Amino acid sequence: MSISKSIRRILPLLTVLMIVAVLGSSVFGQDTLLISYQGRLTDDTGEPITGTPAMTFTIYNGAGVSKWSEVHPTVQVDDGLFNVILGSQTALPDSVFTGEDRHLGITVGSDPEISPRTLFTCAAAAAYARSIKGDIETGESSLVIKNSSGDSTIVVDAGSDKGSPRMTFSIPIDPHYPALELASASWENSVKVGFSQPPDPYEPAVELSSNEAGSNVKVNWSMPPDPVREAITLSANNSGNTFTINCSWPPDPIQPAFEVFSDAVNEEVSMRLGQPPDPMTPEFEVTATSMVTSLRLGQPPDPIAPGIELLASVESGPSVNVYDEIGQIMSVDPSPFNEGIAIKLMEPVDGGSLLEVSSNHITDEASIRFMEPGDDKEILTMSTGPSTGASIKMFNPQPEPPALVMEMDVSESGGNWESYFNMYSTEPLDNNAKTLEISNIGATGANLKLFNAQPGKASTTAIDMYYDSLNGGGAVFCGSDHDGSHSYITGRDLYLGTDLGPGVYMHYGGAGYFAANLGVGVIATNILEVQQDSPTDPIADAWTVYSSRRWKKNIEPIEGALEKVEQLRGVSFDWKSTDKHDIGMIAEEVGEVIPEVVAYEENGRDAKSIDYGRMAALLVEAVKELKEENKDLRSRIEELEGR
């Protein structure tokens, strides 16, 4: 009868046997594993067999590599059942089982290995359990695990009072120095990690506790013989939470170097970096409430003078304050709230402003103000805005109130840009009168004025320069008015004069060479005009008149010159304005005979002057005519005398 190539395990029995075998090995101190294995062997038809065949048992890893094998030369099989002790022929070391899957292969006689192989389900755990050495003791509500030297290392105590269990992990030197202690009660739970060593007193390195009041964590440190000091504390309760890192060095008291706490009652959260040895002087502090959030960089040793302070308020918005050892030196805040920002540089003694910078994103306005230290008086102000334009103002802070000494302004109105620059007298007696004014109005032109400021008197214009963009001209005036009582220059005129009248006047009409007029002591309407009744007469070495043939045409002798001369008369007279006696001609009479030498007013009726020089041409021709008449008369006389 052939032996079957399949084998069946009776698993419940195999599992029990394996556990018994392992525990037995541990108890008796054997160095190798003994595993009892029982199976059932049948032939090809499924009938159980009886006999003593040789059997080989091999243990494989998950990859099919053999880790151990042994041969049993004869195995007693009765009605299909057999039982063997694995490890009884070849030592089975603990290292065969590493926690990974292991499979058992069985070969009967010379037949191929039975398939499939059998998976070990509890041998690995049994092997690990076997590796425990030492002793385990139990008592009333307690379990003690000792090491191989007999020292207690782990103690579990349920406590005589139910509900108060405790577990400790002790160091072998002294069981009174637990490395780890866990305790639980109906009202409090705790965990302690110790770090002391005999003969020092026992002190826990880490303490965790929880009770009805809250939860706490402590990290301690000590340097014998000094008492234990709390290095880190963490507490939580219904009123708030606190986290503290302490910094101290004996014999100084414990001081918090870092602290974070929350106050549930006041709805406040805070974080501080302390400055030992004074815990009330934080170098860094952050506080937050439902209404205000703040951050402060402290300025030890004075707790009320932090270096930097950041605040965020629901009502006033965020702000930044900077302090030195004396007081506040800078502030930044949203002023007005939700509309802009303001920056101030301050004098720390009295808190007065030295520099103020502000902007408003609602009105698009911004300003910079420089203040006099100590009294908040403006020295310089710069501002800009869409409705007001841009301006710069300088003030003299003394005497009070501050007096304006300079201002610049640029603004836009109706699409036209206007700019001004004014300077004022700094003398109190002048009532800060204006001394300089420069303006540029895009639609009309530009203007510059210099004023004469005198104590007790109103300012008067000394120089006035302007450009008229509408009419395309400009002028310079020396004096307070534009009525010609003082000197001025325009695009067409030059006027030098006083309150008594003009001295020199020049005017350009803009229509060629002969459009310019020059007046001496008079507003000239002719190309050259001298004041009538002047105290002195013009005098010169010579006066010539343009008379070249090159510039003339239609040249003809004057006809009837002698007759015209006969119509003229020379008169003597007195000037009405001066009563000065003089001789000459009457221009109106000459105009009726020789209109070419007489100048008239604009009405064309009233004569003004006679060009006596041009009358020489008439007199020359009159003399020539008279000479011809004399010649004719002489001929007649000679003819009569010769008869």
C-alpha positions in Angstrom: 0.0 0.0 0.0 1.5 3.4 -1.0 1.6 6.3 1.4 -0.6 9.3 0.7 1.1 12.6 -0.3 -1.3 14.7 1.9 -1.2 15.2 5.6 -3.8 16.7 7.8 -3.1 18.7 11.0 -5.5 18.7 14.0 -5.0 22.4 14.7 -6.6 22.7 18.2 -4.5 19.9 19.5 -1.3 21.3 17.7 -1.8 24.8 19.2 -2.2 23.5 22.7 0.8 21.2 22.4 3.0 24.0 21.1 2.1 26.3 24.0 2.7 23.5 26.5 6.0 22.7 24.8 7.2 26.3 24.9 6.2 26.9 28.5 7.8 23.6 29.4 11.0 24.7 27.7 11.0 28.0 29.6 10.4 26.4 33.0 13.1 23.8 32.7 15.6 26.2 31.2 16.1 24.3 27.9 18.2 26.2 25.3 16.1 25.1 22.2 12.5 24.9 21.3 10.5 21.7 21.4 7.3 21.7 19.4 4.8 18.8 19.6 3.3 18.1 16.2 0.4 15.6 15.6 -1.0 14.6 12.2 -3.0 12.1 10.3 -1.6 10.1 7.4 -3.7 8.4 4.6 -3.1 6.6 1.4 -4.2 7.7 -2.1 -7.7 6.4 -1.5 -8.0 8.3 1.8 -7.7 5.3 4.0 -5.6 5.7 7.1 -2.3 3.7 7.3 -0.4 2.0 10.0 3.4 1.6 9.9 6.8 3.2 10.9 7.9 5.3 7.9 10.8 7.8 7.9 9.7 11.5 7.9 11.6 14.7 7.3 10.4 18.1 8.7 11.7 21.4 7.3 10.8 25.0 8.3 10.8 27.7 5.5 10.6 31.5 5.5 8.1 33.4 3.4 10.5 33.3 0.4 10.7 29.5 0.5 14.3 29.4 2.0 14.9 26.6 4.5 15.7 27.9 8.0 15.8 24.5 9.8 15.3 20.8 9.1 15.5 17.4 10.9 14.8 13.7 10.0 12.9 11.2 12.2 14.1 7.7 11.0 11.0 5.9 12.3 7.6 7.5 13.1 4.9 5.3 14.7 1.7 5.7 12.7 -1.4 4.0 14.1 -4.6 4.1 12.1 -3.3 7.2 10.3 -2.4 9.1 13.5 1.2 10.1 14.5 2.9 12.4 16.9 6.4 13.8 16.8 8.5 16.4 18.8 10.1 18.9 16.5 13.6 19.8 17.8 14.2 16.4 19.4 16.5 15.2 16.6 18.1 18.5 15.6 18.2 21.6 17.9 15.6 24.2 17.0 17.0 27.7 18.0 14.9 30.7 18.9 16.4 32.6 15.9 14.4 30.6 13.5 11.3 32.6 14.6 11.7 36.4 14.0 8.1 37.4 13.9 7.8 36.8 10.1 5.7 34.0 8.6 7.2 30.5 8.8 5.9 27.4 7.0 6.4 23.6 7.8 7.2 21.2 5.0 6.8 17.4 5.5 8.4 14.6 3.4 7.4 10.9 3.9 10.2 8.5 3.0 11.5 9.2 -0.5 8.3 10.7 -1.8 8.2 14.4 -2.8 7.4 17.0 -0.1 3.6 17.1 0.7 2.0 20.3 -0.7 0.8 22.7 0.5 3.1 23.6 3.4 1.6 24.3 6.8 1.7 27.9 8.2 2.9 28.4 11.8 0.4 30.6 13.6 1.7 30.9 17.2 5.3 29.5 17.3 6.8 33.0 16.8 4.9 34.5 19.8 5.8 31.5 21.9 9.5 32.0 21.0 9.3 35.7 22.1 7.5 34.7 25.3 10.2 32.1 26.0 12.9 34.9 25.9 11.5 36.5 29.1 13.9 36.0 31.9 13.6 36.9 35.5 10.6 36.5 37.9 7.0 37.6 38.1 5.4 37.8 41.5 1.7 38.5 42.3 0.1 39.6 45.5 -3.1 41.1 46.7 -4.1 43.5 43.9 -0.4 43.7 42.8 2.0 42.4 40.2 5.8 42.6 40.5 8.2 41.9 37.7 11.8 41.4 38.7 15.0 41.3 36.6 17.4 38.4 36.6 19.1 39.8 39.6 15.9 39.8 41.6 15.4 43.5 41.7 11.9 44.9 41.3 11.7 46.8 38.0 8.0 47.0 37.3 5.3 47.2 40.0 1.6 47.3 39.3 -0.6 47.9 42.3 -4.4 48.2 42.1 -4.4 49.7 45.6 -6.2 48.5 48.7 -8.7 51.3 48.1 -10.5 50.5 44.9 -10.1 53.0 42.2 -6.5 54.0 43.1 -4.2 51.9 40.9 -0.5 52.7 40.5 2.3 51.5 38.2 6.0 52.2 38.8 9.1 51.5 36.7 12.1 51.6 39.0 15.8 51.6 38.5 17.6 48.5 39.9 19.7 50.6 42.4 16.8 51.6 44.6 13.1 50.8 44.2 12.3 54.1 46.0 13.7 56.0 43.0 11.1 55.1 40.3 12.0 56.1 36.7 8.3 56.2 35.8 5.3 56.3 38.0 1.6 56.2 36.9 -1.2 56.7 39.4 -4.9 57.0 39.1 -7.7 57.8 41.5 -11.3 58.8 41.1 -10.4 62.4 41.8 -6.8 62.6 40.4 -4.5 61.0 37.8 -0.7 61.5 37.6 2.4 60.5 35.8 5.9 61.1 37.1 9.3 60.6 35.4 12.1 60.6 38.0 15.8 61.6 37.5 17.3 61.4 41.0 19.8 58.9 42.1 20.8 57.8 45.7 21.8 59.2 48.0 20.1 62.4 46.7 16.5 62.9 47.6 14.0 61.7 45.1 12.7 64.3 42.8 10.6 63.7 39.7 11.9 65.2 36.4 8.5 65.3 34.8 5.1 65.4 36.5 1.7 65.1 34.8 -1.4 65.4 36.9 -5.1 65.8 36.3 -7.9 66.4 38.8 -11.2 68.2 39.2 -9.4 71.6 39.3 -7.6 71.0 36.0 -4.5 69.5 34.5 -0.8 70.3 35.1 2.5 69.4 33.6 5.8 70.2 35.4 9.4 69.6 34.1 11.8 70.0 37.1 15.5 70.2 37.5 17.8 70.4 40.5 21.4 70.5 41.3 22.0 68.9 44.8 22.0 70.0 47.5 19.7 72.7 46.1 16.0 71.9 46.2 14.1 71.0 43.1 13.2 73.9 40.7 10.4 74.0 38.2 11.9 74.4 34.7 8.6 74.1 32.7 5.0 74.2 33.9 1.8 73.8 32.0 -1.6 74.0 33.6 -5.1 74.0 32.4 -8.4 74.6 34.3 -11.8 76.1 33.8 -10.6 79.7 34.3 -7.6 79.5 31.9 -4.4 77.8 30.7 -0.8 78.7 31.5 2.5 77.6 30.0 5.7 78.8 31.8 9.4 78.3 31.2 11.3 79.4 34.3 14.9 80.6 34.5 16.7 80.8 37.8 20.1 80.0 39.4 20.4 79.4 43.1 20.0 81.1 45.4 17.8 83.4 43.2 14.1 82.7 43.3 12.4 81.0 40.4 11.6 83.6 37.7 9.5 82.9 34.5 11.6 83.5 31.4 8.7 82.5 29.0 5.1 82.5 29.9 1.9 81.9 27.9 -1.5 82.0 29.6 -5.2 82.4 28.8 -7.9 83.8 31.0 -11.3 82.4 30.2 -13.0 84.7 32.6 -11.7 87.9 31.0 -11.3 86.4 27.5 -7.6 87.2 27.4 -4.6 85.4 26.0 -1.0 86.6 26.8 2.6 85.5 26.1 5.6 87.0 27.8 9.4 86.6 27.6 10.6 87.5 31.1 13.8 89.4 32.1 15.3 87.7 35.2 15.6 88.5 38.0 12.5 90.6 37.6 9.5 88.6 36.3 7.4 91.8 36.1 9.6 93.3 33.4 8.9 91.3 30.2 11.2 91.8 27.3 8.5 90.5 25.0 4.7 90.4 25.6 1.7 89.5 23.4 -1.8 90.0 24.8 -5.1 89.5 23.1 -8.7 90.1 24.2 -12.0 90.2 22.4 -11.5 93.9 21.9 -7.7 94.6 21.9 -4.6 92.8 20.8 -1.1 94.0 21.9 2.5 93.1 21.4 5.3 94.7 23.5 9.1 94.5 23.4 10.1 95.4 26.9 12.7 97.9 27.9 14.2 96.5 31.2 14.4 97.4 34.0 11.4 99.6 33.7 8.2 97.6 33.0 6.2 100.7 32.0 8.6 101.7 29.3 8.6 98.8 26.7 10.8 99.2 23.7 8.1 98.5 21.1 4.3 98.1 21.7 1.9 96.9 19.0 -1.8 97.2 19.7 -4.9 96.2 17.7 -8.3 97.5 19.0 -11.7 96.9 17.6 -12.6 100.5 18.4 -9.5 102.3 17.4 -7.7 99.9 15.1 -4.0 98.8 15.1 -1.2 101.0 16.5 2.6 100.8 17.1 4.4 102.6 19.9 8.2 102.8 20.5 9.8 103.9 23.7 13.3 104.5 25.0 14.6 104.6 28.6 12.9 108.1 29.1 9.5 107.8 27.4 7.7 107.4 24.1 9.6 108.4 21.0 7.4 107.1 18.1 3.8 106.1 17.4 1.9 104.7 14.4 -1.9 104.5 14.5 -4.8 104.5 12.0 -6.0 108.1 12.5 -8.7 108.8 11.8 -9.9 105.2 12.4 -10.5 103.2 9.3 -9.7 106.2 7.1 -5.9 106.7 7.3 -2.7 106.4 9.2 -0.6 108.7 11.4 3.1 108.4 12.3 4.6 110.6 15.1 8.2 111.0 16.2 8.0 112.3 19.8 10.1 114.0 22.4 10.3 111.4 25.2 10.5 113.9 28.1 7.0 115.5 27.7 5.6 113.4 24.9 5.3 116.3 22.5 5.4 115.7 18.7 8.6 116.4 16.7 7.4 115.0 13.4 3.9 114.0 12.3 3.1 112.1 9.0 -0.5 111.4 8.2 -2.6 110.2 5.3 -6.3 109.7 4.7 -7.3 107.2 2.0 -11.0 108.4 2.1 -10.1 112.0 1.2 -6.8 111.1 -0.5 -5.1 113.7 1.7 -1.6 113.5 3.3 0.5 115.8 5.4 4.0 116.1 7.1 4.4 118.4 10.0 7.7 119.3 11.8 7.1 120.7 15.3 9.2 122.7 17.8 10.4 120.5 20.7 8.5 121.1 23.9 5.4 123.0 22.8 4.0 121.3 19.7 4.3 124.5 17.6 4.5 124.0 13.8 7.8 124.7 12.1 7.2 123.1 8.7 4.0 121.7 7.2 3.7 119.8 3.9 0.2 118.7 2.8 -1.5 117.4 -0.3 -5.1 116.6 -1.3 -7.3 116.5 -4.4 -9.4 119.5 -3.2 -6.7 121.5 -1.6 -3.7 120.6 -3.8 -0.2 120.5 -2.5 1.3 123.0 -0.1 4.4 123.7 2.0 4.4 126.1 4.9 7.2 127.3 7.2 6.6 129.0 10.5 8.5 131.0 13.1 7.5 129.5 16.4 8.5 132.5 18.3 6.8 134.7 19.4 3.4 133.0 20.0 1.4 132.2 18.0 3.7 130.8 15.4 4.0 133.2 12.5 3.9 132.1 8.8 7.3 132.9 7.1 7.0 130.9 3.9 4.3 129.0 1.9 4.1 127.2 -1.3 0.8 126.0 -2.8 -0.1 124.1 -6.0 -3.8 123.4 -6.7 -6.2 122.7 -9.6 -9.4 124.5 -10.3 -11.6 124.0 -13.3 -8.9 122.2 -15.2 -6.4 125.0 -14.6 -3.3 124.5 -12.3 -2.4 127.4 -10.0 0.8 127.7 -7.9 1.9 130.2 -5.3 5.1 130.9 -3.4 4.9 133.6 -0.6 7.5 134.8 1.9 6.7 136.9 5.0 8.7 139.2 7.3 9.9 137.6 10.5 10.0 140.9 12.3 7.2 141.2 14.9 6.8 145.0 14.2 6.1 144.2 10.5 3.1 142.1 11.6 4.5 139.3 9.4 3.8 141.3 6.3 4.3 139.7 2.9 7.8 140.3 1.4 7.7 138.1 -1.7 4.9 136.6 -3.8 5.3 134.3 -6.8 2.2 133.0 -8.6 1.5 131.0 -11.7 -2.1 130.7 -12.8 -2.4 128.5 -15.8 -5.3 130.3 -17.3 -4.0 133.8 -17.0 -0.2 133.8 -16.5 2.6 134.2 -13.9 3.4 136.9 -11.4 6.3 137.9 -9.1 6.1 140.6 -6.5 8.6 142.0 -4.0 7.1 144.0 -1.2 8.5 146.7 1.1 7.6 145.9 4.7 8.2 148.6 7.2 7.3 148.6 11.0 3.9 150.0 11.7 3.0 150.4 8.0 1.2 148.4 5.4 3.3 146.6 2.9 3.8 148.3 -0.5 4.8 146.8 -3.8 8.5 147.4 -4.6 8.7 145.3 -7.8 5.9 143.6 -9.7 6.7 141.3 -12.6 4.0 139.4 -14.5 3.2 137.5 -17.7 -0.2 137.7 -19.2 -0.8 134.4 -21.1 -4.2 135.6 -22.3 -2.8 138.7 -24.1 0.6 137.3 -24.7 2.6 140.0 -22.9 4.5 140.6 -19.7 5.6 143.5 -17.5 7.9 144.6 -14.7 6.7 147.4 -12.4 8.8 149.2 -9.8 6.3 150.7 -7.4 2.9 150.0 -5.8 0.6 150.7 -8.8 0.3 150.0 -12.5 -0.9 153.5 -13.4 2.4 154.7 -14.7 3.4 156.7 -11.6 6.4 154.5 -11.1 8.9 152.8 -13.4 7.9 149.7 -15.3 8.8 147.5 -18.3 6.2 145.6 -20.4 6.4 143.6 -23.5 6.0 146.9 -25.5 6.8 149.6 -23.0 9.7 151.0 -20.9 8.7 153.6 -18.4 11.1 155.3 -16.0 9.4 157.8 -13.8 8.4 158.9 -10.3 5.2 160.1 -8.6 5.9 163.4 -10.4 5.6 161.9 -13.9 7.5 160.0 -16.5 11.2 160.5 -17.1 11.8 158.2 -20.1 9.1 156.4 -22.0 9.5 153.9 -24.8 6.7 152.1 -26.6 6.7 149.5 -29.4 3.5 149.3 -31.4 4.5 146.0 -33.1 4.0 147.2 -36.7 7.4 147.7 -38.2 10.4 149.9 -37.7 8.4 153.1 -37.3 6.0 151.6 -34.7 8.3 152.4 -31.7 7.8 155.6 -29.8 10.3 157.3 -27.4 9.3 160.0 -25.0 11.4 162.1 -22.7 9.3 163.5 -19.9 6.2 162.6 -21.8 4.1 159.6 -22.9 5.2 159.6 -26.5 2.7 159.1 -29.3 5.3 159.9 -31.9 8.5 158.0 -32.7 10.4 160.6 -30.6 8.8 163.0 -28.3 10.2 165.4 -25.6 8.2 166.9 -22.8 6.6 170.2 -23.6 7.7 173.1 -21.4 10.7 171.1 -20.1 13.0 173.1 -17.9 15.8 172.6 -20.4 15.9 172.3 -24.2 17.4 169.4 -26.1 21.0 170.0 -27.2 23.3 168.2 -29.5 26.3 168.6 -31.8 24.3 167.7 -34.8 20.9 166.3 -35.9 20.6 164.8 -39.3 17.6 163.6 -41.2 17.4 160.6 -43.5 17.3 162.2 -47.0 19.1 159.9 -49.6 17.8 159.6 -53.1 17.8 155.9 -52.5 14.8 156.1 -50.4 12.7 158.6 -52.4 10.6 158.6 -55.5 8.3 161.0 -57.4 10.9 163.7 -56.8 9.6 167.1 -58.0 10.7 170.8 -57.3 8.4 172.6 -54.9 6.1 174.9 -56.9 5.0 178.3 -55.7 7.5 178.3 -52.8 7.8 182.1 -52.6 4.0 182.5 -52.7 3.7 179.9 -49.8 6.4 181.7 -47.8 4.4 184.9 -48.3 1.4 183.2 -46.7 3.4 182.4 -43.6 4.0 184.6 -40.7 6.6 184.6 -37.9 5.3 185.7 -34.5 6.5 186.3 -31.0 4.5 184.9 -28.1 4.5 183.7 -24.4 4.0 180.0 -23.4 0.9 179.6 -21.3 2.4 177.0 -19.1 5.6 178.9 -18.2 4.9 182.5 -19.4 8.3 182.1 -21.2 8.6 184.6 -24.1 9.5 182.9 -27.4 9.3 183.3 -31.2 8.0 180.9 -33.9 5.0 180.1 -36.0 1.5 179.0 -35.3 1.2 175.3 -36.3 -2.4 175.6 -37.4 -1.5 178.5 -39.8 1.5 176.7 -41.2 -0.7 173.5 -41.6 -3.0 175.4 -43.9 0.0 176.3 -46.2 2.4 173.4 -45.7 0.5 170.5 -44.0 3.6 168.2 -44.6 5.5 169.8 -41.7 2.7 169.9 -39.1 1.8 167.1 -36.6 -1.8 166.8 -35.4 -3.5 165.2 -32.4 -5.5 162.0 -33.0 -8.6 164.1 -33.7 -6.8 165.4 -36.9 -7.8 168.9 -36.0 -5.6 170.2 -33.2 -2.0 170.8 -34.4 0.8 169.7 -32.1 4.1 170.6 -33.6 6.0 172.0 -36.7 9.0 170.4 -38.3 11.0 173.6 -38.8 13.9 171.7 -40.4 11.9 170.5 -43.3 10.8 174.1 -44.0 14.3 174.7 -45.3 13.4 173.0 -48.6 10.5 175.5 -49.0 12.8 178.5 -48.2 15.5 177.3 -50.6 13.0 177.1 -53.5 11.5 180.5 -52.4 15.0 182.1 -52.5 15.6 180.6 -55.9 12.3 182.0 -57.2 13.1 185.4 -55.6 16.6 185.3 -57.3 15.0 184.7 -60.7 12.6 187.6 -60.1 15.6 189.8 -59.1 17.5 188.6 -62.2 14.6 189.5 -64.4 14.2 192.9 -62.8 17.9 193.7 -63.1 17.8 192.9 -66.8 14.9 195.3 -67.2 16.7 198.0 -65.3 19.9 197.5 -67.4 17.8 197.7 -70.5 16.1 200.9 -69.4 19.4 202.4 -68.4 21.0 201.6 -71.8 18.4 203.5 -73.8 
